[in-house]
Amino acid sequence: MASSGFAELELEIGHRFREPRFLEQALTHSSLLPESADVAPYDNERLEFLGDAVLDLIVSEEMIRTFPDWGEGQLSKGRARLVNAGSLCAAARKLDLGKYLRLGRGEEKTGGRSKPALLADAYEAIVAAIYLDAGLDAARDFVRRSLVEEAVATEAQWLGRSDYKSALQEFLQAQGRALGTYRVIEETGPDHAKTFRVQVSIGGEIAAVGVGKSKKEAEQLAALATLNQLGVVDEGKTRTNV
């Protein structure tokens, strides 16, 4: 896809590129370079490297501004959750970045447009492309709109807390037991104010259920309830029940 075909994506991103070559490079996967002589001389790996650093700076600023009472530990946890591959992949999917990726035939055949790693990398490269094209303020606006604002609005209280899902998986793995699996068993309420009920099972047996305002929150609460039952943690404030 030529750079002239990115107008729709620019609308989604909310940024009109003065130098379209930056956007074109951000969407170019390394698999394309050996197959085409008329593509930009670089893939998006260099932009991914820069975007990672710019993203860390922007998210760090946003965490400090949004949560003035948080300490370094909470801020670090919150930033890690916002910039992990899963979050970046989700943000990329909302922008439909996969549709615009410039891939080689091999990646195309193996479903590269939907691969989480490629989408997360492309998001970081887009951040860098905007930064190079228009500076830090423009990149900050994009990251706020596409990544930070929704997470803060829906999961602010969980961003700086312990990752109970990871803690549960690590405990079960250390014990040589089957890892926990999560399933949404109920969704209630209107689209703008849903409540999710998530069940965690271990070895096919139901361990606990968590209820939250997002799937992630409900999963974390289900994991916390399971850790309570296993005697790993003791939090009287848990809002989970079976």
Secondary structure, DSSP 8 states (H G I E B T S, - for coil): --GGGGHHHHHHHT---SSHHHHHHHTB-GGGGGG-TTS-S--SHHHHHHHHHHHHHHHHHHHHHH-TT--HHHHHHHHHHHSSHHHHHHHHHHTTGGGG-B--HHHHHTTGGG-HHHHHHHHHHHHHHHHHHH-HHHHHHHHIIIIIHHHHHHHHHHHTS--HHHHHHHHHHHTT---EEEEEEEEES-GGG-EEEEEEEETTEEEEEEEESSHHHHHHHHHHHHHHHHTS---TT-----
